[in-house]
């Protein structure tokens, strides 16, 4: 029988430069930028309306989280926005030594809980209609912090093997998306926005941190290749844990004014 010994790092928080960070600074930056949108110069917009609030209805299913944001028409065909996302996905780990002994994957799943804020840009292709109506191309860039939980398989000579849980807090996370989308306006205020594109994410683990054994970094990298894209992962794309793949979003929102 394999036991699970859960180990927690006493909430010690570290980043790649060894400094303590919290998510409060990101949230204040998000609020500040939202107010900046209100103060932007006058533009045409759709029926004179420029500011939009939207929330993604796919994220609660695909990413076990939320995604919402504010967008603002800055030119006739250009929209900029600020997004806030919180994801909490779970992953089945592939531990070869555990599978050899038990012919199964570990019963305890790994998880990545990631809080991010980001900036988005959209260029609408139909010059006959003012944004935000019609087809568009977009780019998004997010930064944030993630908490990672995983299990390690420990084998002791002459004794029972066991699973040991470990957690890494406040790992710097980045993500960018590129793609195409289409947005429709109903009743002059209701927005339905669908987009499809390529997503790439990175988790910047500190290789020199005493608490993260080298093989545990590999354990995280093994399932982190699915972190980022929300429908299909193509695997890793750089030397930091994280994935590249395809993502879709369906957002519902309103034109505020």
N, C-alpha and C positions, 0 to 999 in steps of 0.2 A: 504494500500500500504506500502511496506517495502522499505525504502531508504537505500542506502549504504553510510556510512561515512568512508572515507579512512583515516587511521591514519598511519603516517610514523614516524620512530624513529629518524629522523634527521640524519640518516646514522650512528648513534652511533654503534660502533662495539665492541663486547665483546666476550670473550671466557670463558671457564670453570674456569680459574684462574684470570679473570678480566683484562687481559692484551689485549691491542690492537694488532691485527695482520693484515697482508695483504697477498695477494697471490704472491707478488713479490719474497719473499724468496723461495717459492716452485718452482717458475719458474726458478730462478737462480740455485737451486739445480738440477732441471731436466736437464738444459743445461750443468752443470758441469759433471753430471753422463754420459751424452751423449758423451762428450769428453773423459771420462774415458774409454768408450767402444772402442773408436778408438785406444787407447793406449794399449789395452789388448794384451797378447802374441799371437804368431802365432799358429793357429790350422788348421786342415785339411779342414773342411767345405765342402760345396757342390761344386765340381769342383773348389776348391780353394777359393770360395767366402764365407764370414763369416758374414758380416754386412747386416742387412735387415731393410727396412722401410716399415711399413704397416699401413693401415687405415681401420677402420671398416665401412662397408656399411650398417649395420643394425642400428647403433646408431642414425643416423638422423631420422629414422622412429620410432624406439622403445623408444628412450630416448630424442628425440628432441635436439640432441647434436652431438658432435664429439668425436671420440676415435682414437688416433694414437700413434705410438711409434717406437722405435728402438730396434732391437734384435741382439744379437751377439752369435756366436757359441764359447763356451769356452772349450768344450771337444767334443769328437766324437759324443756323444749322448746327450749333455747338451747344452741348450740355455738359456741365461738370457736376460732380456729386461727391458726397461723403458717405461712406458705408460703415456700419458696425456689424460685426459677426461674432457669434459664439458657437463653436462646434464641440461636440463631445462624443466622437465616434469610438467604437470598440473593434478590436481586431483579434482574430485567432492567430496565435503564435505558432511558428514552425520551429520546434526544438528537436533536432535529429536524435540526440541521446535519449530524450523522453519517449519519442516515437519508437525507437528500437526496443525499449524495455516494456512499453505499455501498448504499442500498436495503436496509438491514438494521439491526438493533439492535447495540450494541457487544457483542463476544464475551465481554468480561470483565464479570462480574456484580458489582453492588454488594452490600454485606452490612451487617447490623446485629447486633452481638453484645451482648445486654442481660442484665445480672445484676441481679435484683431480690429484695427481701424484702417480705413483705406480711402484712397482718392480714385475717382473714376472719370473717364472722359468718353463722350459719345459724339460721333459726327454723323448727322442725318443726311442721307443720300438724295432725297427728293427736294430739290431747291424750290419747287413750286409751292410746297407746303412748309410752314414754319415748324421748327421743333416744338414739342416732342412727339410728333406724329409721323409714323412711317418706319422704313427700314434704316438701319444704322450699322456702323462698325464701332467697336469699343475697345478700350484698354483699361485695366484696373491694376492698382498696386496696393498691397496690404502689408502692414507690419503689426506685430503683436507679441504676445508671450503665451507659451504653452506649458502645461503640466503633463508629464508622461508617466504612466504606470505600466510595468511589465513584470514578468516572472522569469527567474533563472532556475535551471535544473541543476541541483547539487547532488553529486554522487560521492558517497563515502565508502571506502573499502571496508567490507565486512559489515556494513550497516545499511539500513533502508535509505533509498534516495528520497529527496524531497524537493518541493518547489519553494523558492524564496522570492517574495515580492520586493521590488525596489521602485522608488519614485524619484523623479527629477523635476524640480519646480523652476518656473520662470525661465524657460528656454526661449531664446529669441527666435521668432518665426517670421518668415517673409513669404509672400505669394504674389504672383502676377497672372492676369488672365488677358487673353486676346481673342476676339471673336466677332460675330455678327448677331444682330437681333432685329426684332420688329416690335413696335409699340402702337397700340390703338387707343383712341380716346372715345369713350361712350358717354352720352348724355352731357357732354361738355366738361366733365370733371373726373370720371372714373377711368383709371388707367389699367391696361392689361399689357404686360411687357414680357416677351419671351426672348431669351438669348441662348446662344450655343457657341462654345469656343474651347480653346486649349488653356489648361491651368497647369502651373508649375509652382511647387511649394518647397521650402527648405526649413529645416530645424537646425540651428547652429549650436550643437553640443560642444562643451568645452573638453577638448581631448586631455588636458592636463589636470582636470579636477580629480582630487583624491578619491571622491566618493564614486566615480564612474570608472569601473574596471574596463580595460580595453575590450574584452569580449562582450561586455554588456552594451557597449556602444554598437557593436555588431548586431546584438539582439534587437535593439531599437531600430536600427537601419533595416532589418529584415521585414518588419511590418510597416515602417514609416513610408515605404514606397507607395503606399495606398493613400497617404495623407495629402490632401490638396484637391485633386480631381474628384468630383462627386458621383460620376457614373461609371467611368472606366479608367483604370490606371495602365500606363504603358511601361511602368517601372521607374527606376531612379534616373535622374538626369544630371547630377553633379556629385561631387565627393562629400556632400553633406546629406544626412538622412532627409528624405522627402520624395515626393512623387511628381510625375508629369502625366497628363492624360486629358480626358474629355470631361466637360462639365456643362450642365444645363441649368437654367434658372427660369422660373415662372413667377413674376412679381405682380402683385395687385397693389394699386395705390390710388391716390387722389391728387388732382390739381388744386393746390391751396389758394393761390392768388397770383 
